């Protein structure tokens, strides 16, 4: 069993917030891969299914962000999972919008959801960092993350979520590189190479201009007539 945890805040009020991109990722994976219905369990909502050959439990903590560790700890204890079997999807201020990175272990960098999880189960779990950009000043962070994505964000957000879903089986299997490749194919697809254009036809040499002079005609006069004509 693998545990995929998406971070966010419960309730319709927060559903479209930047802080809830982890929840959005879980919803997309569940829908695309035919997971069972969401049910209440482990102080949150869970959906069970398979990604490739791996059995996976998707979790959306219902404890609000700063208590996310309670839900993760309950699920880990029930299934007797190790930290190596846990992957947490969360918003990342230090990455540009649409960027995605994988990180193994490490600190929480001020993220309240990670702070709670690390404090309750330890730091050795995998993180999928989902870039949402930074508002530019630390005093604006709280309002920024608790605000809905803008309409102009929808295209890259949809591409990112689709990429996460495409790569989810690779992530469950432990292949981070293939996962990242699948994401990249959605968020930065390769440009199709332009077909070689045929070279323009070589300039043809200009045709010689038509001669307009009148060709001299043969003189049919007799010698005497020519002599007389000279003295006229």
C-alpha positions as CSV (number, residue, x, y, z in Angstrom):
1,X,0.0,0.0,0.0
2,X,1.2,3.5,-0.9
3,X,-0.2,6.6,0.6
4,X,-0.7,9.8,-1.5
5,X,-1.6,12.8,0.6
6,X,-2.9,16.0,-1.0
7,X,-2.8,19.1,1.3
8,X,-5.5,21.7,1.5
9,X,-8.3,23.0,3.6
10,X,-11.7,21.3,3.7
11,X,-14.9,23.0,2.6
12,X,-16.3,24.8,-0.4
13,X,-14.9,28.1,0.8
14,X,-11.4,26.9,0.2
15,X,-11.9,24.6,-2.8
16,X,-10.4,26.9,-5.4
17,X,-7.6,28.3,-3.3
18,X,-3.9,28.1,-4.3
19,X,-3.3,26.4,-0.9
20,X,-5.6,23.6,-2.1
21,X,-3.7,22.4,-5.1
22,X,-2.9,19.2,-3.3
23,X,-6.6,18.4,-3.0
24,X,-7.0,19.2,-6.7
25,X,-4.2,16.7,-7.5
26,X,-5.9,13.9,-5.5
27,X,-9.3,14.6,-7.2
28,X,-7.7,14.5,-10.7
29,X,-5.8,11.2,-10.0
30,X,-8.9,9.6,-8.5
31,X,-11.1,10.6,-11.4
32,X,-8.7,9.6,-14.1
33,X,-7.7,6.2,-12.7
34,X,-11.0,4.9,-11.6
35,X,-10.6,5.1,-7.9
36,X,-13.5,4.2,-5.6
37,X,-15.7,6.8,-4.1
38,X,-14.4,9.3,-1.5
39,X,-15.2,8.2,2.0
40,X,-14.7,9.7,5.5
41,X,-11.8,8.1,7.3
42,X,-8.6,9.0,9.2
43,X,-9.9,12.5,10.0
44,X,-10.3,13.3,6.3
45,X,-11.5,11.8,3.0
46,X,-9.9,8.8,1.4
47,X,-10.3,7.0,-2.0
48,X,-8.8,3.6,-2.7
49,X,-7.6,2.2,-6.0
50,X,-4.6,1.1,-8.1
51,X,-1.9,2.9,-10.0
52,X,-0.2,0.4,-12.2
53,X,0.5,-2.6,-10.1
54,X,0.5,-0.6,-6.8
55,X,-2.4,-0.4,-4.4
56,X,-2.8,3.3,-3.4
57,X,-4.8,5.2,-0.8
58,X,-5.5,8.9,-1.7
59,X,-6.0,11.1,1.4
60,X,-7.3,14.6,1.8
61,X,-6.9,15.6,5.4
62,X,-10.1,17.2,6.9
63,X,-8.3,18.8,9.9
64,X,-7.4,22.1,8.2
65,X,-3.8,22.6,7.0
66,X,-2.0,23.2,10.3
67,X,-3.2,19.8,11.6
68,X,-2.7,17.7,8.5
69,X,-0.3,15.4,10.5
70,X,-3.2,13.9,12.4
71,X,-4.8,12.4,9.3
72,X,-1.4,11.2,7.9
73,X,-0.5,9.6,11.2
74,X,-3.8,7.8,11.6
75,X,-3.6,6.3,8.0
76,X,0.0,5.3,8.5
77,X,-0.7,3.5,11.8
78,X,-3.7,1.7,10.4
79,X,-1.8,0.3,7.4
80,X,1.5,0.0,9.2
81,X,3.3,2.1,6.6
82,X,6.8,3.5,6.7
83,X,7.7,7.0,5.7
84,X,9.2,5.7,2.4
85,X,5.6,4.8,1.4
86,X,4.2,8.3,1.9
87,X,4.1,11.0,-0.8
88,X,2.7,14.4,0.0
89,X,1.5,16.8,-2.7
90,X,1.6,20.5,-1.6
91,X,1.7,24.1,-2.9
92,X,5.1,25.6,-3.2
93,X,5.7,29.4,-3.1
94,X,9.3,29.1,-4.1
95,X,8.5,27.6,-7.5
96,X,7.1,29.4,-10.5
97,X,3.5,28.7,-11.3
98,X,3.1,25.3,-13.1
99,X,6.5,24.0,-12.1
100,X,6.8,20.6,-10.3
101,X,9.7,19.1,-8.3
102,X,10.2,16.0,-6.2
103,X,11.9,16.2,-2.9
104,X,12.9,13.3,-0.6
105,X,12.7,14.4,3.1
106,X,14.0,17.7,4.4
107,X,12.4,20.6,6.3
108,X,9.0,22.2,6.0
109,X,10.2,25.7,4.8
110,X,7.4,27.3,6.8
111,X,4.6,25.3,5.2
112,X,2.1,24.6,8.0
113,X,0.9,21.4,6.5
114,X,4.4,20.0,6.2
115,X,5.3,21.3,9.6
116,X,2.4,19.3,11.1
117,X,3.2,16.1,9.3
118,X,6.9,16.3,10.1
119,X,6.2,17.0,13.7
120,X,3.9,13.9,14.0
121,X,5.5,11.3,11.8
122,X,9.0,12.5,10.9
123,X,10.6,14.2,7.9
124,X,11.5,11.2,5.7
125,X,8.5,11.2,3.3
126,X,8.6,12.2,-0.3
127,X,7.1,15.6,-1.3
128,X,5.7,16.6,-4.7
129,X,6.2,20.4,-4.7
130,X,3.7,22.2,-6.9
131,X,4.6,25.7,-7.9
132,X,2.1,28.5,-7.3
133,X,4.5,31.5,-7.4
134,X,5.2,34.1,-4.7
135,X,3.3,37.3,-4.1
136,X,6.5,39.2,-3.7
137,X,6.4,40.0,0.0
138,X,6.1,37.7,3.0
139,X,3.3,39.8,4.5
140,X,1.1,39.0,1.5
141,X,1.6,35.3,1.6
142,X,-1.4,34.4,3.8
143,X,-3.8,36.3,1.6
144,X,-2.2,34.9,-1.5
145,X,-2.4,31.2,-0.7
146,X,-5.9,31.5,0.6
147,X,-7.1,33.2,-2.6
148,X,-8.5,31.3,-5.6
149,X,-6.4,30.8,-8.7
150,X,-7.0,33.5,-11.2
151,X,-8.7,32.8,-14.5
152,X,-5.4,33.3,-16.3
153,X,-4.0,30.4,-14.2
154,X,-6.5,27.9,-15.4
155,X,-4.6,26.7,-18.5
156,X,-1.3,25.9,-16.8
157,X,-3.1,24.5,-13.8
158,X,-5.1,22.1,-15.9
159,X,-1.9,21.0,-17.7
160,X,-0.1,20.5,-14.4
161,X,-2.9,18.4,-12.9
162,X,-3.2,16.3,-16.0
163,X,0.6,15.7,-15.9
164,X,0.5,14.6,-12.3
165,X,-2.3,12.2,-13.1
166,X,-0.4,10.8,-16.2
167,X,2.7,10.3,-14.1
168,X,1.0,8.9,-10.9
169,X,1.6,5.2,-11.8
170,X,5.3,5.9,-12.2
171,X,5.4,7.7,-8.9
172,X,3.7,4.9,-7.1
173,X,6.2,2.5,-8.6
174,X,9.1,4.7,-7.2
175,X,10.3,6.0,-10.6
176,X,10.6,9.7,-10.0
177,X,12.2,10.4,-13.4
178,X,9.4,8.9,-15.4
179,X,6.9,10.7,-13.3
180,X,8.7,14.0,-14.0
181,X,8.9,13.2,-17.7
182,X,5.1,12.6,-17.8
183,X,4.5,16.0,-16.1
184,X,6.8,17.7,-18.5
185,X,5.0,16.4,-21.5
186,X,1.9,18.2,-20.3
187,X,3.3,21.4,-19.0
188,X,6.1,21.9,-21.7
189,X,5.3,19.7,-24.7
190,X,8.0,19.5,-27.3
191,X,7.4,21.6,-30.3
192,X,6.8,19.7,-33.5
193,X,9.6,20.3,-35.9
194,X,8.7,22.3,-38.9
195,X,8.8,20.4,-42.1
196,X,11.6,21.4,-44.4
197,X,10.3,23.9,-46.8
198,X,11.2,23.3,-50.4
199,X,13.9,25.7,-51.7
200,X,12.5,28.3,-54.1
201,X,13.2,27.4,-57.7
202,X,16.5,28.7,-59.0
203,X,16.2,31.9,-61.0
204,X,16.0,31.2,-64.7
205,X,18.4,33.1,-66.9
206,X,16.6,35.9,-68.7
207,X,15.7,35.0,-72.3
208,X,17.6,37.0,-74.9
209,X,15.8,40.0,-76.0
210,X,14.1,39.6,-79.4
211,X,16.0,41.3,-82.2
212,X,14.1,44.1,-83.7
213,X,16.5,45.3,-86.4
214,X,15.4,44.6,-89.9
215,X,17.8,42.2,-91.7
216,X,19.5,43.8,-94.7
217,X,17.9,42.6,-97.9
218,X,19.8,41.5,-101.1
219,X,20.3,44.4,-103.6
220,X,18.8,43.3,-106.9
221,X,19.8,46.5,-108.9
222,X,22.1,46.3,-111.9
223,X,25.6,47.9,-111.6
224,X,24.5,50.6,-114.0
225,X,21.4,51.3,-112.0
226,X,23.4,51.5,-108.7
227,X,25.8,54.0,-110.4
228,X,23.0,56.2,-111.6
229,X,21.4,56.1,-108.2
230,X,24.6,57.5,-106.5
231,X,24.4,60.7,-108.5
232,X,20.7,61.4,-108.0
